[in-house]
Structure formats: structure tokens, C-alpha cells
Amino acid sequence: MAKRASKKPVTVAAAVPAPAALTGEQRRTSARRRPRARTKVLDTTTRDELGRILDLSETGLRLESARALRNGLALDLLIDCSTPEDPAHHARIGVQVRWSSPGLVPGHFESGLQIKAMVKRDADALKALYARLAAAAAAD
């Protein structure tokens, strides 16, 4: 009998909780990378654009959107990880909203999302996107 491929999610290591007195920058466990181009984030259920990535780290992302997201909310998202070799690839990730506040642009909100789970192929695509952003930042 042939063994079926496993679809168990690859869980990203969770950051160690930090004391509340520390600022966001002090609590961060990995460097942030800012996309040069608009990187869309879609809601997996509706396929509607939820927002765009303001910055990305190995453990999470900061999202700009037209609505505030409730703290603790679990979401299943698609992130555009397209490359010339794979122009239509979207990584599917499970995230949890850690915070949400009014953004710098009137009528927009910023939210911090912690990555909770994804399958290996999508983890690899997200790591490649992060590496591309890191290389672009180093070139500046």
C-alpha cells in the first residue's frame, strides 16, 4: 500500500513573549524587510485584498489595511511571492493578529501579524521573498 503524502503544517517557531514594558522594536526577534513594490495580501476565504505588506520578518509581518483587525483574530492569508520562475505563486499562511492601530495614512490601519503555520512549499516561498528583500536592502 502506497504511503500518502502528509499535509501537516510546518509551524514557525513562536517568539518568546516579552515583558509589556518593552517597545515593539525591542521585542522583535528578527529583522524587518520592507518591500519596494506593493506586495498584496489576500484573504484566503474571500480572495479579496486585505491589505499590503509594510514590512516582513521571519516570524511575522506588518500589514496596512482599510480596516482595523481585532487582536487575537486568526486569519488564513495568501501573500504574493511571485518570481520570474513562478509568476503566480501565492504563499498560504496562518497568522494571528497581535495588535492593530490607526496608520499614518488617514482612514488606514496598521496591524502586526504573527505567523503561526504554513506548509513547507509556502514556508520556502516566504523565506525566498524575505531573502530577496534582504538582498535589496543590502544593495542600497
N, C-alpha and C positions, 0 to 999 in steps of 0.2 A: 504494500500500500504506500503510495507516494505521500511524502510529508508536505502539508500545506504551508505556504509562506505565512509568517507571522505579521500581523499588522499592529503589534503592540507599539504604543507611542514611545518615542525617545524623550525622556524627561530631562529638561535643562536643570542643572543644579541651582537650587534656590539660594539667594544671598542670605547671609546671616543677618537676622534682624538687628538693627542699630538702635541705640537709645534715641528717644524722641528729641533730645536737645541738639542733636547733630543736624546740620543743614543737608539738603539734598546732595550737594556736591561731595560732602564729607561721607555720606552713607554709600555713595556709588562704589561698586566693586570692579567695574570695568569701564574703560574709556568710551566716550560717546563719539560717534561719527555722524557728520551732517551730510545728507545727500545734496549734490549740486543741482540735480534736476528733481522735479516733483515726483515723489515715489508714493503712489496711491496705495491706500489700504481699503479693502472691500470687506463688507460683512458677508460671511460665507452663506448665511441663510437667504438673504435678500439679493445678494450680488450688487447692492448699492454701495457707492463710495462712502465710507465712513469718515474719511479724512486723508491727511497726508502725513508722512513721517517728517518730524522736525529733526530728530536725531535717533540714532540706533546704537545700542551697545550689545554685548554678548548675552546679557540677561534680560534686556527689555528695550522699550522704545518710548519716545515722547511723541504724542500724536496731536495734531491740530485738527479740530473738527468744528462743525457748526452748532453742535450741542454738547452740553456737559454730560459726562458719563458718571454714573453712580459708583462711588467707592465700593470695592469688593465684587463688582459685576464681572462675571466670567463671560468671555467672548471667544468666538471662533472666527479668525480673520484670514484673509488672503492678502499677501504682500507681493507686489510686483518685483520679481527677482530676475527679470528678463536679461538675457545676454545675446550677443550676436549668434552664438551657437544654439541657444534655446530661447527664441524671441517671445514666447508666450508663457513662460514658466511663472507661476504664482505659488509661493510657499504658503501652505496652510498651517497656521499656528494657533494654539490655545493660549489665551492671555487672561490676566486678571487686572482690573483697574486698581491702581494703588492710590491715586489722587487725581483730582480734576479741579481746575480753576479758570477764571476768565483769562483769555490770552491777550497778547499785545495788540492784535487786530480787533477793533470793536466788533462785537457780535460773534466772535470765535472763542473757542475754549481750548486749553491745553490739558492733556491727560497723560499721566505716567502709567505705562502698562508693563507688567512683569510677565515674561514668557514662562508658561507653565509646562507645555508639552507640544511635541510635533513628531512626525515620522522622520526617519533618517534622511531620506531624499530631500525633504524640506529643510531639515537642520543643515545639511550640506549647502543648499542653495542660499540660505540665510547667512551662513558663515562666509560663503564666497562674496555675497553682497557687502558684508562687513569688511572683508579684506580689500575689496575694490575701493570702498570709501576711505579706508585707512591709507591705501596707496595714493589716492588722490590728495588726501590731506598732507602726506609726506612730500608730495611733489610741489606743494605750494610754498 
